[in-house]
């Protein structure tokens, strides 16, 4: 819901949340906060695997880069 509502103008978003308020046990503001937090958690989950792959790739090439840097520093 949050992802689809984000694409809408503010007046439509407000109307949607006001409508949903009647069906959930919390007010409009709490609903907005919960949906926003859920949306961010979903985005974090999607990024977790690519970030882990990137971290592993950096860790695998870093020792070579540090050694090359140290050799360049010694040469100068």
Protein Blocks (a to p, Z undefined) as FASTA:
>chain_A
ZZmmmmpcfklmmmmmmmmmmmpccdfklmmmmmmmmmmmmmmmmmmmmmmmmmmmmmmm
mmmmmmmmmmmmmmZZ
